[in-house]
């Protein structure tokens, strides 16, 4: 028995993002990493968000700020709109998604084009453009 995964994949948590958050597996695609990061936001796993950010970008993260954001946000659903590369044979990938969020009681739709890079077999989040 396991609850639905917070990334709204319709899979159960233990068959989706949980192994990644527990350090028992690594996402094989940029999309799976993206999903697991959405779940990390949902579950306030700032450590996972930091660990899956590209090394050169990690210094720009404000962990306090990220932690405040995670506590304030309710992650309602995630919709992947499109993806480019980002598979097990690729070294880079792009995922475009809509995240339905609620912050301080207000619903909002976050649209982002995220860029990912694979290094030593692991996917990392590089950056994102929002609009
Ligand atoms: Zn998931």
Boltz pocket constraint, residues with backbone or C-beta under 6 A from the ligand:
constraints:
  - pocket:
      binder: B
      contacts: [[A, 5], [A, 6], [A, 7], [A, 8], [A, 9], [A, 13], [A, 16], [A, 17], [A, 18], [A, 35], [A, 36], [A, 39]]
      max_distance: 6.0
